Amino acid sequence: MESIYIILLLIPTFIVYGLGIALAILAVKCMLKYLREDKNH
């Protein structure tokens, strides 16, 4: 029974980490795009 509670506690943390990683990747992509546009102009 204890393992079920551990899994239920881990699921939200994995979701939060996943969202954080996704936001970081999007931020990096936007930064690179912005830097490329600055170089062109």
mmCIF file of the N, C-alpha and C atoms, coordinates in Angstrom:
data_MODEL
# 
_entry.id   MODEL 
# 
loop_
_atom_site.group_PDB 
_atom_site.id 
_atom_site.type_symbol 
_atom_site.label_atom_id 
_atom_site.label_alt_id 
_atom_site.label_comp_id 
_atom_site.label_asym_id 
_atom_site.label_entity_id 
_atom_site.label_seq_id 
_atom_site.pdbx_PDB_ins_code 
_atom_site.Cartn_x 
_atom_site.Cartn_y 
_atom_site.Cartn_z 
_atom_site.occupancy 
_atom_site.B_iso_or_equiv 
_atom_site.pdbx_formal_charge 
_atom_site.auth_seq_id 
_atom_site.auth_comp_id 
_atom_site.auth_asym_id 
_atom_site.auth_atom_id 
_atom_site.pdbx_PDB_model_num 
ATOM 1   N N  . MET A 1 1  ? 0.837  -1.216 0.000   1.00 0.00 ? 1  MET A N  1 
ATOM 2   C CA . MET A 1 1  ? 0.000  0.000  0.000   1.00 0.00 ? 1  MET A CA 1 
ATOM 3   C C  . MET A 1 1  ? 0.871  1.265  0.000   1.00 0.00 ? 1  MET A C  1 
ATOM 4   N N  . GLU A 1 2  ? 1.982  1.241  0.718   1.00 0.00 ? 2  GLU A N  1 
ATOM 5   C CA . GLU A 1 2  ? 2.843  2.424  0.799   1.00 0.00 ? 2  GLU A CA 1 
ATOM 6   C C  . GLU A 1 2  ? 3.388  2.836  -0.566  1.00 0.00 ? 2  GLU A C  1 
ATOM 7   N N  . SER A 1 3  ? 3.717  1.839  -1.393  1.00 0.00 ? 3  SER A N  1 
ATOM 8   C CA . SER A 1 3  ? 4.275  2.153  -2.723  1.00 0.00 ? 3  SER A CA 1 
ATOM 9   C C  . SER A 1 3  ? 3.275  2.953  -3.566  1.00 0.00 ? 3  SER A C  1 
ATOM 10  N N  . ILE A 1 4  ? 1.985  2.691  -3.413  1.00 0.00 ? 4  ILE A N  1 
ATOM 11  C CA . ILE A 1 4  ? 0.951  3.427  -4.164  1.00 0.00 ? 4  ILE A CA 1 
ATOM 12  C C  . ILE A 1 4  ? 0.991  4.909  -3.782  1.00 0.00 ? 4  ILE A C  1 
ATOM 13  N N  . TYR A 1 5  ? 1.118  5.195  -2.480  1.00 0.00 ? 5  TYR A N  1 
ATOM 14  C CA . TYR A 1 5  ? 1.188  6.590  -2.028  1.00 0.00 ? 5  TYR A CA 1 
ATOM 15  C C  . TYR A 1 5  ? 2.446  7.269  -2.565  1.00 0.00 ? 5  TYR A C  1 
ATOM 16  N N  . ILE A 1 6  ? 3.561  6.555  -2.572  1.00 0.00 ? 6  ILE A N  1 
ATOM 17  C CA . ILE A 1 6  ? 4.821  7.105  -3.101  1.00 0.00 ? 6  ILE A CA 1 
ATOM 18  C C  . ILE A 1 6  ? 4.650  7.464  -4.578  1.00 0.00 ? 6  ILE A C  1 
ATOM 19  N N  . ILE A 1 7  ? 4.038  6.562  -5.347  1.00 0.00 ? 7  ILE A N  1 
ATOM 20  C CA . ILE A 1 7  ? 3.800  6.812  -6.783  1.00 0.00 ? 7  ILE A CA 1 
ATOM 21  C C  . ILE A 1 7  ? 2.889  8.032  -6.951  1.00 0.00 ? 7  ILE A C  1 
ATOM 22  N N  . LEU A 1 8  ? 1.822  8.108  -6.153  1.00 0.00 ? 8  LEU A N  1 
ATOM 23  C CA . LEU A 1 8  ? 0.896  9.252  -6.240  1.00 0.00 ? 8  LEU A CA 1 
ATOM 24  C C  . LEU A 1 8  ? 1.609  10.561 -5.909  1.00 0.00 ? 8  LEU A C  1 
ATOM 25  N N  . LEU A 1 9  ? 2.580  10.519 -4.992  1.00 0.00 ? 9  LEU A N  1 
ATOM 26  C CA . LEU A 1 9  ? 3.357  11.720 -4.661  1.00 0.00 ? 9  LEU A CA 1 
ATOM 27  C C  . LEU A 1 9  ? 4.362  12.051 -5.761  1.00 0.00 ? 9  LEU A C  1 
ATOM 28  N N  . LEU A 1 10 ? 4.901  11.030 -6.412  1.00 0.00 ? 10 LEU A N  1 
ATOM 29  C CA . LEU A 1 10 ? 5.905  11.256 -7.466  1.00 0.00 ? 10 LEU A CA 1 
ATOM 30  C C  . LEU A 1 10 ? 5.285  11.795 -8.752  1.00 0.00 ? 10 LEU A C  1 
ATOM 31  N N  . ILE A 1 11 ? 4.060  11.371 -9.085  1.00 0.00 ? 11 ILE A N  1 
ATOM 32  C CA . ILE A 1 11 ? 3.417  11.801 -10.343 1.00 0.00 ? 11 ILE A CA 1 
ATOM 33  C C  . ILE A 1 11 ? 3.390  13.333 -10.480 1.00 0.00 ? 11 ILE A C  1 
ATOM 34  N N  . PRO A 1 12 ? 2.891  14.101 -9.492  1.00 0.00 ? 12 PRO A N  1 
ATOM 35  C CA . PRO A 1 12 ? 2.871  15.561 -9.643  1.00 0.00 ? 12 PRO A CA 1 
ATOM 36  C C  . PRO A 1 12 ? 4.268  16.157 -9.786  1.00 0.00 ? 12 PRO A C  1 
ATOM 37  N N  . THR A 1 13 ? 5.243  15.600 -9.068  1.00 0.00 ? 13 THR A N  1 
ATOM 38  C CA . THR A 1 13 ? 6.605  16.136 -9.182  1.00 0.00 ? 13 THR A CA 1 
ATOM 39  C C  . THR A 1 13 ? 7.146  15.898 -10.585 1.00 0.00 ? 13 THR A C  1 
ATOM 40  N N  . PHE A 1 14 ? 6.875  14.732 -11.174 1.00 0.00 ? 14 PHE A N  1 
ATOM 41  C CA . PHE A 1 14 ? 7.312  14.468 -12.550 1.00 0.00 ? 14 PHE A CA 1 
ATOM 42  C C  . PHE A 1 14 ? 6.636  15.433 -13.519 1.00 0.00 ? 14 PHE A C  1 
ATOM 43  N N  . ILE A 1 15 ? 5.344  15.721 -13.301 1.00 0.00 ? 15 ILE A N  1 
ATOM 44  C CA . ILE A 1 15 ? 4.606  16.658 -14.164 1.00 0.00 ? 15 ILE A CA 1 
ATOM 45  C C  . ILE A 1 15 ? 5.237  18.048 -14.066 1.00 0.00 ? 15 ILE A C  1 
ATOM 46  N N  . VAL A 1 16 ? 5.538  18.478 -12.842 1.00 0.00 ? 16 VAL A N  1 
ATOM 47  C CA . VAL A 1 16 ? 6.154  19.799 -12.627 1.00 0.00 ? 16 VAL A CA 1 
ATOM 48  C C  . VAL A 1 16 ? 7.524  19.860 -13.311 1.00 0.00 ? 16 VAL A C  1 
ATOM 49  N N  . TYR A 1 17 ? 8.352  18.812 -13.133 1.00 0.00 ? 17 TYR A N  1 
ATOM 50  C CA . TYR A 1 17 ? 9.665  18.780 -13.784 1.00 0.00 ? 17 TYR A CA 1 
ATOM 51  C C  . TYR A 1 17 ? 9.504  18.794 -15.301 1.00 0.00 ? 17 TYR A C  1 
ATOM 52  N N  . GLY A 1 18 ? 8.547  18.030 -15.816 1.00 0.00 ? 18 GLY A N  1 
ATOM 53  C CA . GLY A 1 18 ? 8.300  17.988 -17.263 1.00 0.00 ? 18 GLY A CA 1 
ATOM 54  C C  . GLY A 1 18 ? 7.918  19.352 -17.797 1.00 0.00 ? 18 GLY A C  1 
ATOM 55  N N  . LEU A 1 19 ? 7.034  20.053 -17.093 1.00 0.00 ? 19 LEU A N  1 
ATOM 56  C CA . LEU A 1 19 ? 6.628  21.402 -17.513 1.00 0.00 ? 19 LEU A CA 1 
ATOM 57  C C  . LEU A 1 19 ? 7.812  22.356 -17.445 1.00 0.00 ? 19 LEU A C  1 
ATOM 58  N N  . GLY A 1 20 ? 8.605  22.251 -16.402 1.00 0.00 ? 20 GLY A N  1 
ATOM 59  C CA . GLY A 1 20 ? 9.787  23.104 -16.251 1.00 0.00 ? 20 GLY A CA 1 
ATOM 60  C C  . GLY A 1 20 ? 10.774 22.895 -17.383 1.00 0.00 ? 20 GLY A C  1 
ATOM 61  N N  . ILE A 1 21 ? 11.029 21.626 -17.736 1.00 0.00 ? 21 ILE A N  1 
ATOM 62  C CA . ILE A 1 21 ? 11.945 21.306 -18.840 1.00 0.00 ? 21 ILE A CA 1 
ATOM 63  C C  . ILE A 1 21 ? 11.376 21.831 -20.160 1.00 0.00 ? 21 ILE A C  1 
ATOM 64  N N  . ALA A 1 22 ? 10.067 21.617 -20.385 1.00 0.00 ? 22 ALA A N  1 
ATOM 65  C CA . ALA A 1 22 ? 9.423  22.087 -21.616 1.00 0.00 ? 22 ALA A CA 1 
ATOM 66  C C  . ALA A 1 22 ? 9.525  23.609 -21.730 1.00 0.00 ? 22 ALA A C  1 
ATOM 67  N N  . LEU A 1 23 ? 9.282  24.323 -20.633 1.00 0.00 ? 23 LEU A N  1 
ATOM 68  C CA . LEU A 1 23 ? 9.380  25.791 -20.641 1.00 0.00 ? 23 LEU A CA 1 
ATOM 69  C C  . LEU A 1 23 ? 10.818 26.229 -20.900 1.00 0.00 ? 23 LEU A C  1 
ATOM 70  N N  . ALA A 1 24 ? 11.786 25.528 -20.311 1.00 0.00 ? 24 ALA A N  1 
ATOM 71  C CA . ALA A 1 24 ? 13.198 25.865 -20.517 1.00 0.00 ? 24 ALA A CA 1 
ATOM 72  C C  . ALA A 1 24 ? 13.574 25.688 -21.987 1.00 0.00 ? 24 ALA A C  1 
ATOM 73  N N  . ILE A 1 25 ? 13.124 24.586 -22.608 1.00 0.00 ? 25 ILE A N  1 
ATOM 74  C CA . ILE A 1 25 ? 13.414 24.328 -24.029 1.00 0.00 ? 25 ILE A CA 1 
ATOM 75  C C  . ILE A 1 25 ? 12.781 25.421 -24.894 1.00 0.00 ? 25 ILE A C  1 
ATOM 76  N N  . LEU A 1 26 ? 11.531 25.774 -24.613 1.00 0.00 ? 26 LEU A N  1 
ATOM 77  C CA . LEU A 1 26 ? 10.853 26.835 -25.377 1.00 0.00 ? 26 LEU A CA 1 
ATOM 78  C C  . LEU A 1 26 ? 11.582 28.168 -25.212 1.00 0.00 ? 26 LEU A C  1 
ATOM 79  N N  . ALA A 1 27 ? 12.018 28.475 -23.995 1.00 0.00 ? 27 ALA A N  1 
ATOM 80  C CA . ALA A 1 27 ? 12.741 29.720 -23.733 1.00 0.00 ? 27 ALA A CA 1 
ATOM 81  C C  . ALA A 1 27 ? 14.044 29.754 -24.524 1.00 0.00 ? 27 ALA A C  1 
ATOM 82  N N  . VAL A 1 28 ? 14.777 28.643 -24.551 1.00 0.00 ? 28 VAL A N  1 
ATOM 83  C CA . VAL A 1 28 ? 16.040 28.566 -25.296 1.00 0.00 ? 28 VAL A CA 1 
ATOM 84  C C  . VAL A 1 28 ? 15.785 28.749 -26.793 1.00 0.00 ? 28 VAL A C  1 
ATOM 85  N N  . LYS A 1 29 ? 14.747 28.092 -27.314 1.00 0.00 ? 29 LYS A N  1 
ATOM 86  C CA . LYS A 1 29 ? 14.403 28.220 -28.738 1.00 0.00 ? 29 LYS A CA 1 
ATOM 87  C C  . LYS A 1 29 ? 14.057 29.667 -29.080 1.00 0.00 ? 29 LYS A C  1 
ATOM 88  N N  . CYS A 1 30 ? 13.256 30.318 -28.233 1.00 0.00 ? 30 CYS A N  1 
ATOM 89  C CA . CYS A 1 30 ? 12.881 31.718 -28.459 1.00 0.00 ? 30 CYS A CA 1 
ATOM 90  C C  . CYS A 1 30 ? 14.119 32.616 -28.411 1.00 0.00 ? 30 CYS A C  1 
ATOM 91  N N  . MET A 1 31 ? 15.015 32.364 -27.464 1.00 0.00 ? 31 MET A N  1 
ATOM 92  C CA . MET A 1 31 ? 16.252 33.147 -27.343 1.00 0.00 ? 31 MET A CA 1 
ATOM 93  C C  . MET A 1 31 ? 17.093 33.007 -28.603 1.00 0.00 ? 31 MET A C  1 
ATOM 94  N N  . LEU A 1 32 ? 17.264 31.764 -29.093 1.00 0.00 ? 32 LEU A N  1 
ATOM 95  C CA . LEU A 1 32 ? 18.058 31.524 -30.295 1.00 0.00 ? 32 LEU A CA 1 
ATOM 96  C C  . LEU A 1 32 ? 17.436 32.221 -31.504 1.00 0.00 ? 32 LEU A C  1 
ATOM 97  N N  . LYS A 1 33 ? 16.120 32.137 -31.640 1.00 0.00 ? 33 LYS A N  1 
ATOM 98  C CA . LYS A 1 33 ? 15.405 32.783 -32.749 1.00 0.00 ? 33 LYS A CA 1 
ATOM 99  C C  . LYS A 1 33 ? 15.597 34.299 -32.683 1.00 0.00 ? 33 LYS A C  1 
ATOM 100 N N  . TYR A 1 34 ? 15.485 34.865 -31.460 1.00 0.00 ? 34 TYR A N  1 
ATOM 101 C CA . TYR A 1 34 ? 15.651 36.308 -31.252 1.00 0.00 ? 34 TYR A CA 1 
ATOM 102 C C  . TYR A 1 34 ? 17.069 36.734 -31.607 1.00 0.00 ? 34 TYR A C  1 
ATOM 103 N N  . LEU A 1 35 ? 18.061 35.940 -31.193 1.00 0.00 ? 35 LEU A N  1 
ATOM 104 C CA . LEU A 1 35 ? 19.462 36.261 -31.495 1.00 0.00 ? 35 LEU A CA 1 
ATOM 105 C C  . LEU A 1 35 ? 19.722 36.196 -32.995 1.00 0.00 ? 35 LEU A C  1 
ATOM 106 N N  . ARG A 1 36 ? 19.161 35.211 -33.665 1.00 0.00 ? 36 ARG A N  1 
ATOM 107 C CA . ARG A 1 36 ? 19.338 35.082 -35.127 1.00 0.00 ? 36 ARG A CA 1 
ATOM 108 C C  . ARG A 1 36 ? 18.722 36.277 -35.846 1.00 0.00 ? 36 ARG A C  1 
ATOM 109 N N  . GLU A 1 37 ? 17.533 36.716 -35.394 1.00 0.00 ? 37 GLU A N  1 
ATOM 110 C CA . GLU A 1 37 ? 16.875 37.874 -36.011 1.00 0.00 ? 37 GLU A CA 1 
ATOM 111 C C  . GLU A 1 37 ? 17.711 39.139 -35.806 1.00 0.00 ? 37 GLU A C  1 
ATOM 112 N N  . ASP A 1 38 ? 18.320 39.283 -34.636 1.00 0.00 ? 38 ASP A N  1 
ATOM 113 C CA . ASP A 1 38 ? 19.171 40.441 -34.358 1.00 0.00 ? 38 ASP A CA 1 
ATOM 114 C C  . ASP A 1 38 ? 20.383 40.449 -35.291 1.00 0.00 ? 38 ASP A C  1 
ATOM 115 N N  . LYS A 1 39 ? 20.962 39.291 -35.555 1.00 0.00 ? 39 LYS A N  1 
ATOM 116 C CA . LYS A 1 39 ? 22.136 39.204 -36.435 1.00 0.00 ? 39 LYS A CA 1 
ATOM 117 C C  . LYS A 1 39 ? 21.775 39.565 -37.875 1.00 0.00 ? 39 LYS A C  1 
ATOM 118 N N  . ASN A 1 40 ? 20.590 39.159 -38.320 1.00 0.00 ? 40 ASN A N  1 
ATOM 119 C CA . ASN A 1 40 ? 20.169 39.437 -39.697 1.00 0.00 ? 40 ASN A CA 1 
ATOM 120 C C  . ASN A 1 40 ? 19.950 40.931 -39.930 1.00 0.00 ? 40 ASN A C  1 
ATOM 121 N N  . HIS A 1 41 ? 19.388 41.628 -38.947 1.00 0.00 ? 41 HIS A N  1 
ATOM 122 C CA . HIS A 1 41 ? 19.058 43.052 -39.115 1.00 0.00 ? 41 HIS A CA 1 
ATOM 123 C C  . HIS A 1 41 ? 20.250 43.947 -38.803 1.00 0.00 ? 41 HIS A C  1 
# 
